[in-house]
């Protein structure tokens, strides 16, 4: 029997959620991996899936206060 995973998200707005079902094979996950390894891979895949659904990108920029730059 193949293992399946369901990715889903919802927001406060009605009808704005999404749900998709994948097999481990479709996600490239070896079912014999340790649980912690599977969890780590799924966290990354879920994050990528959500960002793709919203079609957004982002980043973090750290700058120094202009008064402290010499």
PDB file of N, CA, C and O in Angstrom, chain B, residues numbered from 101:
ATOM      1  N   UNK B 101       0.844  -1.177   0.000  1.00  0.00           N
ATOM      2  CA  UNK B 101       0.000   0.000   0.000  1.00  0.00           C
ATOM      3  C   UNK B 101       0.891   1.243   0.000  1.00  0.00           C
ATOM      4  O   UNK B 101       1.823   1.340   0.799  1.00  0.00           O
ATOM      5  N   UNK B 102       0.609   2.185  -0.887  1.00  0.00           N
ATOM      6  CA  UNK B 102       1.395   3.408  -0.974  1.00  0.00           C
ATOM      7  C   UNK B 102       0.967   4.400   0.107  1.00  0.00           C
ATOM      8  O   UNK B 102      -0.214   4.543   0.420  1.00  0.00           O
ATOM      9  N   UNK B 103       1.964   5.075   0.659  1.00  0.00           N
ATOM     10  CA  UNK B 103       1.671   6.125   1.633  1.00  0.00           C
ATOM     11  C   UNK B 103       1.328   7.401   0.871  1.00  0.00           C
ATOM     12  O   UNK B 103       1.908   7.695  -0.175  1.00  0.00           O
ATOM     13  N   UNK B 104       0.379   8.146   1.415  1.00  0.00           N
ATOM     14  CA  UNK B 104       0.005   9.416   0.804  1.00  0.00           C
ATOM     15  C   UNK B 104       0.138  10.546   1.813  1.00  0.00           C
ATOM     16  O   UNK B 104       0.105  10.340   3.026  1.00  0.00           O
ATOM     17  N   UNK B 105       0.285  11.723   1.279  1.00  0.00           N
ATOM     18  CA  UNK B 105       0.407  12.942   2.076  1.00  0.00           C
ATOM     19  C   UNK B 105      -0.585  13.949   1.516  1.00  0.00           C
ATOM     20  O   UNK B 105      -0.739  14.060   0.300  1.00  0.00           O
ATOM     21  N   UNK B 106      -1.253  14.676   2.389  1.00  0.00           N
ATOM     22  CA  UNK B 106      -2.144  15.746   1.953  1.00  0.00           C
ATOM     23  C   UNK B 106      -1.579  17.067   2.437  1.00  0.00           C
ATOM     24  O   UNK B 106      -1.378  17.267   3.635  1.00  0.00           O
ATOM     25  N   UNK B 107      -1.323  17.971   1.495  1.00  0.00           N
ATOM     26  CA  UNK B 107      -0.919  19.339   1.814  1.00  0.00           C
ATOM     27  C   UNK B 107      -2.176  20.191   1.736  1.00  0.00           C
ATOM     28  O   UNK B 107      -2.961  20.060   0.797  1.00  0.00           O
ATOM     29  N   UNK B 108      -2.367  21.060   2.715  1.00  0.00           N
ATOM     30  CA  UNK B 108      -3.518  21.963   2.658  1.00  0.00           C
ATOM     31  C   UNK B 108      -3.210  23.237   3.423  1.00  0.00           C
ATOM     32  O   UNK B 108      -2.364  23.261   4.318  1.00  0.00           O
ATOM     33  N   UNK B 109      -3.912  24.290   3.050  1.00  0.00           N
ATOM     34  CA  UNK B 109      -3.855  25.537   3.800  1.00  0.00           C
ATOM     35  C   UNK B 109      -5.207  26.219   3.652  1.00  0.00           C
ATOM     36  O   UNK B 109      -5.963  25.945   2.720  1.00  0.00           O
ATOM     37  N   UNK B 110      -5.488  27.102   4.578  1.00  0.00           N
ATOM     38  CA  UNK B 110      -6.700  27.906   4.490  1.00  0.00           C
ATOM     39  C   UNK B 110      -6.392  29.278   5.079  1.00  0.00           C
ATOM     40  O   UNK B 110      -5.423  29.458   5.817  1.00  0.00           O
ATOM     41  N   UNK B 111      -7.228  30.219   4.737  1.00  0.00           N
ATOM     42  CA  UNK B 111      -7.101  31.567   5.279  1.00  0.00           C
ATOM     43  C   UNK B 111      -8.437  31.952   5.896  1.00  0.00           C
ATOM     44  O   UNK B 111      -9.374  31.153   5.917  1.00  0.00           O
ATOM     45  N   UNK B 112      -8.517  33.141   6.380  1.00  0.00           N
ATOM     46  CA  UNK B 112      -9.768  33.600   6.979  1.00  0.00           C
ATOM     47  C   UNK B 112     -10.843  33.876   5.929  1.00  0.00           C
ATOM     48  O   UNK B 112     -12.007  34.077   6.276  1.00  0.00           O
ATOM     49  N   UNK B 113     -10.466  33.889   4.650  1.00  0.00           N
ATOM     50  CA  UNK B 113     -11.400  34.203   3.580  1.00  0.00           C
ATOM     51  C   UNK B 113     -12.021  32.928   3.014  1.00  0.00           C
ATOM     52  O   UNK B 113     -11.309  31.993   2.645  1.00  0.00           O
ATOM     53  N   UNK B 114     -13.330  32.897   2.949  1.00  0.00           N
ATOM     54  CA  UNK B 114     -14.051  31.723   2.477  1.00  0.00           C
ATOM     55  C   UNK B 114     -13.625  31.352   1.055  1.00  0.00           C
ATOM     56  O   UNK B 114     -13.548  32.208   0.174  1.00  0.00           O
ATOM     57  N   UNK B 115     -13.352  30.077   0.853  1.00  0.00           N
ATOM     58  CA  UNK B 115     -12.990  29.582  -0.472  1.00  0.00           C
ATOM     59  C   UNK B 115     -11.557  29.859  -0.891  1.00  0.00           C
ATOM     60  O   UNK B 115     -11.195  29.627  -2.044  1.00  0.00           O
ATOM     61  N   UNK B 116     -10.750  30.344   0.015  1.00  0.00           N
ATOM     62  CA  UNK B 116      -9.383  30.712  -0.362  1.00  0.00           C
ATOM     63  C   UNK B 116      -8.358  29.623  -0.062  1.00  0.00           C
ATOM     64  O   UNK B 116      -7.166  29.812  -0.304  1.00  0.00           O
ATOM     65  N   UNK B 117      -8.805  28.500   0.455  1.00  0.00           N
ATOM     66  CA  UNK B 117      -7.888  27.419   0.800  1.00  0.00           C
ATOM     67  C   UNK B 117      -7.542  26.554  -0.393  1.00  0.00           C
ATOM     68  O   UNK B 117      -8.062  26.737  -1.494  1.00  0.00           O
ATOM     69  N   UNK B 118      -6.674  25.629  -0.154  1.00  0.00           N
ATOM     70  CA  UNK B 118      -6.218  24.706  -1.196  1.00  0.00           C
ATOM     71  C   UNK B 118      -5.846  23.391  -0.532  1.00  0.00           C
ATOM     72  O   UNK B 118      -5.405  23.365   0.617  1.00  0.00           O
ATOM     73  N   UNK B 119      -6.027  22.311  -1.259  1.00  0.00           N
ATOM     74  CA  UNK B 119      -5.651  20.994  -0.764  1.00  0.00           C
ATOM     75  C   UNK B 119      -5.200  20.150  -1.945  1.00  0.00           C
ATOM     76  O   UNK B 119      -5.824  20.169  -3.006  1.00  0.00           O
ATOM     77  N   UNK B 120      -4.116  19.411  -1.757  1.00  0.00           N
ATOM     78  CA  UNK B 120      -3.601  18.520  -2.794  1.00  0.00           C
ATOM     79  C   UNK B 120      -3.061  17.254  -2.146  1.00  0.00           C
ATOM     80  O   UNK B 120      -2.450  17.303  -1.079  1.00  0.00           O
ATOM     81  N   UNK B 121      -3.289  16.135  -2.791  1.00  0.00           N
ATOM     82  CA  UNK B 121      -2.861  14.837  -2.269  1.00  0.00           C
ATOM     83  C   UNK B 121      -1.751  14.297  -3.165  1.00  0.00           C
ATOM     84  O   UNK B 121      -1.852  14.330  -4.391  1.00  0.00           O
ATOM     85  N   UNK B 122      -0.683  13.794  -2.527  1.00  0.00           N
ATOM     86  CA  UNK B 122       0.469  13.248  -3.224  1.00  0.00           C
ATOM     87  C   UNK B 122       0.825  11.887  -2.634  1.00  0.00           C
ATOM     88  O   UNK B 122       0.552  11.616  -1.464  1.00  0.00           O
ATOM     89  N   UNK B 123       1.429  11.046  -3.442  1.00  0.00           N
ATOM     90  CA  UNK B 123       2.028   9.831  -2.901  1.00  0.00           C
ATOM     91  C   UNK B 123       3.460  10.169  -2.505  1.00  0.00           C
ATOM     92  O   UNK B 123       4.032  11.151  -2.976  1.00  0.00           O
ATOM     93  N   UNK B 124       4.025   9.350  -1.642  1.00  0.00           N
ATOM     94  CA  UNK B 124       5.431   9.539  -1.297  1.00  0.00           C
ATOM     95  C   UNK B 124       6.274   9.461  -2.564  1.00  0.00           C
ATOM     96  O   UNK B 124       7.234  10.213  -2.732  1.00  0.00           O
ATOM     97  N   UNK B 125       5.904   8.544  -3.449  1.00  0.00           N
ATOM     98  CA  UNK B 125       6.654   8.363  -4.690  1.00  0.00           C
ATOM     99  C   UNK B 125       6.634   9.645  -5.530  1.00  0.00           C
ATOM    100  O   UNK B 125       7.667  10.045  -6.066  1.00  0.00           O
ATOM    101  N   UNK B 126       5.474  10.290  -5.650  1.00  0.00           N
ATOM    102  CA  UNK B 126       5.373  11.537  -6.421  1.00  0.00           C
ATOM    103  C   UNK B 126       6.267  12.633  -5.838  1.00  0.00           C
ATOM    104  O   UNK B 126       6.799  13.467  -6.571  1.00  0.00           O
ATOM    105  N   UNK B 127       6.422  12.621  -4.528  1.00  0.00           N
ATOM    106  CA  UNK B 127       7.252  13.628  -3.868  1.00  0.00           C
ATOM    107  C   UNK B 127       8.725  13.230  -3.807  1.00  0.00           C
ATOM    108  O   UNK B 127       9.563  14.005  -3.347  1.00  0.00           O
ATOM    109  N   UNK B 128       9.035  12.021  -4.272  1.00  0.00           N
ATOM    110  CA  UNK B 128      10.418  11.554  -4.251  1.00  0.00           C
ATOM    111  C   UNK B 128      10.904  11.157  -2.879  1.00  0.00           C
ATOM    112  O   UNK B 128      12.098  11.237  -2.592  1.00  0.00           O
ATOM    113  N   UNK B 129       9.983  10.726  -2.020  1.00  0.00           N
ATOM    114  CA  UNK B 129      10.330  10.353  -0.650  1.00  0.00           C
ATOM    115  C   UNK B 129      10.397   8.840  -0.535  1.00  0.00           C
ATOM    116  O   UNK B 129       9.471   8.139  -0.943  1.00  0.00           O
ATOM    117  N   UNK B 130      11.483   8.341   0.017  1.00  0.00           N
ATOM    118  CA  UNK B 130      11.651   6.916   0.276  1.00  0.00           C
ATOM    119  C   UNK B 130      10.861   6.570   1.541  1.00  0.00           C
ATOM    120  O   UNK B 130      11.129   7.113   2.613  1.00  0.00           O
ATOM    121  N   UNK B 131       9.900   5.673   1.412  1.00  0.00           N
ATOM    122  CA  UNK B 131       9.060   5.314   2.551  1.00  0.00           C
ATOM    123  C   UNK B 131       9.845   4.662   3.683  1.00  0.00           C
ATOM    124  O   UNK B 131       9.345   4.570   4.804  1.00  0.00           O
ATOM    125  N   UNK B 132      11.056   4.211   3.410  1.00  0.00           N
ATOM    126  CA  UNK B 132      11.867   3.547   4.431  1.00  0.00           C
ATOM    127  C   UNK B 132      12.766   4.514   5.204  1.00  0.00           C
ATOM    128  O   UNK B 132      13.519   4.092   6.082  1.00  0.00           O
ATOM    129  N   UNK B 133      12.691   5.804   4.881  1.00  0.00           N
ATOM    130  CA  UNK B 133      13.481   6.789   5.615  1.00  0.00           C
ATOM    131  C   UNK B 133      13.004   6.847   7.063  1.00  0.00           C
ATOM    132  O   UNK B 133      11.877   6.458   7.372  1.00  0.00           O
ATOM    133  N   UNK B 134      13.864   7.331   7.937  1.00  0.00           N
ATOM    134  CA  UNK B 134      13.477   7.526   9.333  1.00  0.00           C
ATOM    135  C   UNK B 134      12.446   8.646   9.420  1.00  0.00           C
ATOM    136  O   UNK B 134      12.435   9.564   8.600  1.00  0.00           O
ATOM    137  N   UNK B 135      11.581   8.555  10.427  1.00  0.00           N
ATOM    138  CA  UNK B 135      10.498   9.524  10.584  1.00  0.00           C
ATOM    139  C   UNK B 135      10.991  10.965  10.625  1.00  0.00           C
ATOM    140  O   UNK B 135      10.382  11.842  10.013  1.00  0.00           O
ATOM    141  N   UNK B 136      12.081  11.218  11.336  1.00  0.00           N
ATOM    142  CA  UNK B 136      12.623  12.581  11.439  1.00  0.00           C
ATOM    143  C   UNK B 136      13.083  13.093  10.077  1.00  0.00           C
ATOM    144  O   UNK B 136      12.901  14.268   9.761  1.00  0.00           O
ATOM    145  N   UNK B 137      13.682  12.212   9.268  1.00  0.00           N
ATOM    146  CA  UNK B 137      14.125  12.606   7.933  1.00  0.00           C
ATOM    147  C   UNK B 137      12.924  12.923   7.041  1.00  0.00           C
ATOM    148  O   UNK B 137      12.942  13.897   6.290  1.00  0.00           O
ATOM    149  N   UNK B 138      11.886  12.098   7.129  1.00  0.00           N
ATOM    150  CA  UNK B 138      10.669  12.333   6.350  1.00  0.00           C
ATOM    151  C   UNK B 138      10.043  13.662   6.758  1.00  0.00           C
ATOM    152  O   UNK B 138       9.628  14.444   5.903  1.00  0.00           O
ATOM    153  N   UNK B 139       9.975  13.916   8.055  1.00  0.00           N
ATOM    154  CA  UNK B 139       9.402  15.168   8.555  1.00  0.00           C
ATOM    155  C   UNK B 139      10.153  16.379   8.009  1.00  0.00           C
ATOM    156  O   UNK B 139       9.532  17.363   7.607  1.00  0.00           O
ATOM    157  N   UNK B 140      11.471  16.314   7.993  1.00  0.00           N
ATOM    158  CA  UNK B 140      12.285  17.421   7.497  1.00  0.00           C
ATOM    159  C   UNK B 140      12.027  17.668   6.009  1.00  0.00           C
ATOM    160  O   UNK B 140      11.869  18.813   5.586  1.00  0.00           O
ATOM    161  N   UNK B 141      11.984  16.591   5.216  1.00  0.00           N
ATOM    162  CA  UNK B 141      11.729  16.707   3.781  1.00  0.00           C
ATOM    163  C   UNK B 141      10.326  17.263   3.548  1.00  0.00           C
ATOM    164  O   UNK B 141      10.143  18.141   2.705  1.00  0.00           O
ATOM    165  N   UNK B 142       9.337  16.763   4.284  1.00  0.00           N
ATOM    166  CA  UNK B 142       7.965  17.232   4.108  1.00  0.00           C
ATOM    167  C   UNK B 142       7.802  18.699   4.492  1.00  0.00           C
ATOM    168  O   UNK B 142       7.054  19.426   3.837  1.00  0.00           O
ATOM    169  N   UNK B 143       8.481  19.142   5.532  1.00  0.00           N
ATOM    170  CA  UNK B 143       8.431  20.560   5.913  1.00  0.00           C
ATOM    171  C   UNK B 143       8.906  21.440   4.764  1.00  0.00           C
ATOM    172  O   UNK B 143       8.280  22.453   4.452  1.00  0.00           O
ATOM    173  N   UNK B 144      10.005  21.056   4.139  1.00  0.00           N
ATOM    174  CA  UNK B 144      10.554  21.825   3.012  1.00  0.00           C
ATOM    175  C   UNK B 144       9.601  21.782   1.819  1.00  0.00           C
ATOM    176  O   UNK B 144       9.321  22.815   1.212  1.00  0.00           O
ATOM    177  N   UNK B 145       9.108  20.600   1.483  1.00  0.00           N
ATOM    178  CA  UNK B 145       8.195  20.467   0.350  1.00  0.00           C
ATOM    179  C   UNK B 145       6.902  21.253   0.569  1.00  0.00           C
ATOM    180  O   UNK B 145       6.390  21.887  -0.354  1.00  0.00           O
ATOM    181  N   UNK B 146       6.377  21.207   1.804  1.00  0.00           N
ATOM    182  CA  UNK B 146       5.151  21.947   2.113  1.00  0.00           C
ATOM    183  C   UNK B 146       5.376  23.441   1.963  1.00  0.00           C
ATOM    184  O   UNK B 146       4.559  24.140   1.364  1.00  0.00           O
ATOM    185  N   UNK B 147       6.479  23.928   2.502  1.00  0.00           N
ATOM    186  CA  UNK B 147       6.815  25.350   2.396  1.00  0.00           C
ATOM    187  C   UNK B 147       6.875  25.762   0.929  1.00  0.00           C
ATOM    188  O   UNK B 147       6.289  26.774   0.544  1.00  0.00           O
ATOM    189  N   UNK B 148       7.574  24.991   0.119  1.00  0.00           N
ATOM    190  CA  UNK B 148       7.690  25.294  -1.314  1.00  0.00           C
ATOM    191  C   UNK B 148       6.325  25.257  -1.998  1.00  0.00           C
ATOM    192  O   UNK B 148       6.039  26.094  -2.854  1.00  0.00           O
ATOM    193  N   UNK B 149       5.488  24.298  -1.629  1.00  0.00           N
ATOM    194  CA  UNK B 149       4.160  24.151  -2.222  1.00  0.00           C
ATOM    195  C   UNK B 149       3.298  25.372  -1.918  1.00  0.00           C
ATOM    196  O   UNK B 149       2.642  25.905  -2.813  1.00  0.00           O
ATOM    197  N   UNK B 150       3.293  25.820  -0.664  1.00  0.00           N
ATOM    198  CA  UNK B 150       2.487  26.981  -0.286  1.00  0.00           C
ATOM    199  C   UNK B 150       2.958  28.220  -1.026  1.00  0.00           C
ATOM    200  O   UNK B 150       2.138  28.964  -1.565  1.00  0.00           O
ATOM    201  N   UNK B 151       4.263  28.453  -1.062  1.00  0.00           N
ATOM    202  CA  UNK B 151       4.785  29.642  -1.729  1.00  0.00           C
ATOM    203  C   UNK B 151       4.470  29.609  -3.220  1.00  0.00           C
ATOM    204  O   UNK B 151       4.198  30.651  -3.816  1.00  0.00           O
ATOM    205  N   UNK B 152       4.504  28.423  -3.831  1.00  0.00           N
ATOM    206  CA  UNK B 152       4.172  28.294  -5.245  1.00  0.00           C
ATOM    207  C   UNK B 152       2.697  28.600  -5.477  1.00  0.00           C
ATOM    208  O   UNK B 152       2.348  29.251  -6.462  1.00  0.00           O
ATOM    209  N   UNK B 153       1.832  28.139  -4.582  1.00  0.00           N
ATOM    210  CA  UNK B 153       0.394  28.389  -4.727  1.00  0.00           C
ATOM    211  C   UNK B 153       0.078  29.881  -4.682  1.00  0.00           C
ATOM    212  O   UNK B 153      -0.786  30.356  -5.420  1.00  0.00           O
ATOM    213  N   UNK B 154       0.763  30.613  -3.829  1.00  0.00           N
ATOM    214  CA  UNK B 154       0.548  32.050  -3.729  1.00  0.00           C
ATOM    215  C   UNK B 154       1.333  32.818  -4.789  1.00  0.00           C
ATOM    216  O   UNK B 154       1.118  34.014  -4.989  1.00  0.00           O
ATOM    217  N   UNK B 155       2.257  32.112  -5.472  1.00  0.00           N
ATOM    218  CA  UNK B 155       3.090  32.714  -6.507  1.00  0.00           C
ATOM    219  C   UNK B 155       3.792  33.973  -5.987  1.00  0.00           C
ATOM    220  O   UNK B 155       3.739  35.038  -6.603  1.00  0.00           O
ATOM    221  N   UNK B 156       4.443  33.818  -4.846  1.00  0.00           N
ATOM    222  CA  UNK B 156       5.143  34.948  -4.241  1.00  0.00           C
ATOM    223  C   UNK B 156       6.595  34.564  -3.972  1.00  0.00           C
ATOM    224  O   UNK B 156       6.958  33.388  -3.945  1.00  0.00           O
ATOM    225  N   UNK B 157       7.385  35.568  -3.779  1.00  0.00           N
ATOM    226  CA  UNK B 157       8.754  35.346  -3.328  1.00  0.00           C
ATOM    227  C   UNK B 157       9.041  36.409  -2.274  1.00  0.00           C
ATOM    228  O   UNK B 157       8.296  37.380  -2.140  1.00  0.00           O
ATOM    229  N   UNK B 158      10.087  36.225  -1.553  1.00  0.00           N
ATOM    230  CA  UNK B 158      10.396  37.176  -0.498  1.00  0.00           C
ATOM    231  C   UNK B 158      11.823  37.026  -0.035  1.00  0.00           C
ATOM    232  O   UNK B 158      12.553  36.152  -0.504  1.00  0.00           O
ATOM    233  N   UNK B 159      12.208  37.856   0.859  1.00  0.00           N
ATOM    234  CA  UNK B 159      13.553  37.802   1.391  1.00  0.00           C
ATOM    235  C   UNK B 159      13.672  38.672   2.619  1.00  0.00           C
ATOM    236  O   UNK B 159      12.738  39.374   3.005  1.00  0.00           O
ATOM    237  N   UNK B 160      14.832  38.611   3.217  1.00  0.00           N
ATOM    238  CA  UNK B 160      15.121  39.409   4.401  1.00  0.00           C
ATOM    239  C   UNK B 160      16.353  40.242   4.101  1.00  0.00           C
ATOM    240  O   UNK B 160      17.371  39.716   3.650  1.00  0.00           O
ATOM    241  N   UNK B 161      16.263  41.529   4.350  1.00  0.00           N
ATOM    242  CA  UNK B 161      17.393  42.430   4.131  1.00  0.00           C
ATOM    243  C   UNK B 161      17.727  43.087   5.459  1.00  0.00           C
ATOM    244  O   UNK B 161      16.856  43.651   6.121  1.00  0.00           O
ATOM    245  N   UNK B 162      18.987  43.011   5.840  1.00  0.00           N
ATOM    246  CA  UNK B 162      19.443  43.640   7.078  1.00  0.00           C
ATOM    247  C   UNK B 162      20.376  44.784   6.691  1.00  0.00           C
ATOM    248  O   UNK B 162      21.353  44.579   5.970  1.00  0.00           O
ATOM    249  N   UNK B 163      20.074  45.976   7.167  1.00  0.00           N
ATOM    250  CA  UNK B 163      20.908  47.131   6.896  1.00  0.00           C
ATOM    251  C   UNK B 163      21.253  47.810   8.205  1.00  0.00           C
ATOM    252  O   UNK B 163      20.564  47.642   9.211  1.00  0.00           O
ATOM    253  N   UNK B 164      22.327  48.579   8.178  1.00  0.00           N
ATOM    254  CA  UNK B 164      22.686  49.359   9.339  1.00  0.00           C
ATOM    255  C   UNK B 164      21.994  50.707   9.258  1.00  0.00           C
ATOM    256  O   UNK B 164      21.760  51.246   8.177  1.00  0.00           O
ATOM    257  N   UNK B 165      21.676  51.232  10.417  1.00  0.00           N
ATOM    258  CA  UNK B 165      21.113  52.571  10.488  1.00  0.00           C
ATOM    259  C   UNK B 165      22.125  53.529   9.864  1.00  0.00           C
ATOM    260  O   UNK B 165      23.316  53.454  10.167  1.00  0.00           O
ATOM    261  N   UNK B 166      21.657  54.437   8.988  1.00  0.00           N
ATOM    262  CA  UNK B 166      22.569  55.330   8.279  1.00  0.00           C
ATOM    263  C   UNK B 166      23.419  56.179   9.224  1.00  0.00           C
ATOM    264  O   UNK B 166      24.512  56.608   8.853  1.00  0.00           O
ATOM    265  N   UNK B 167      22.926  56.426  10.441  1.00  0.00           N
ATOM    266  CA  UNK B 167      23.685  57.242  11.410  1.00  0.00           C
ATOM    267  C   UNK B 167      24.854  56.466  12.006  1.00  0.00           C
ATOM    268  O   UNK B 167      25.772  57.067  12.564  1.00  0.00           O
ATOM    269  N   UNK B 168      24.831  55.113  11.893  1.00  0.00           N
ATOM    270  CA  UNK B 168      25.911  54.332  12.482  1.00  0.00           C
ATOM    271  C   UNK B 168      26.967  53.940  11.454  1.00  0.00           C
ATOM    272  O   UNK B 168      28.006  53.389  11.817  1.00  0.00           O
ATOM    273  N   UNK B 169      26.716  54.216  10.176  1.00  0.00           N
ATOM    274  CA  UNK B 169      27.684  53.873   9.132  1.00  0.00           C
ATOM    275  C   UNK B 169      28.745  54.958   9.067  1.00  0.00           C
ATOM    276  O   UNK B 169      28.421  56.138   8.931  1.00  0.00           O
ATOM    277  N   UNK B 170      29.976  54.578   9.160  1.00  0.00           N
ATOM    278  CA  UNK B 170      31.096  55.544   9.134  1.00  0.00           C
ATOM    279  C   UNK B 170      31.915  55.345   7.902  1.00  0.00           C
ATOM    280  O   UNK B 170      32.899  56.055   7.694  1.00  0.00           O
TER     281      UNK B 170
END
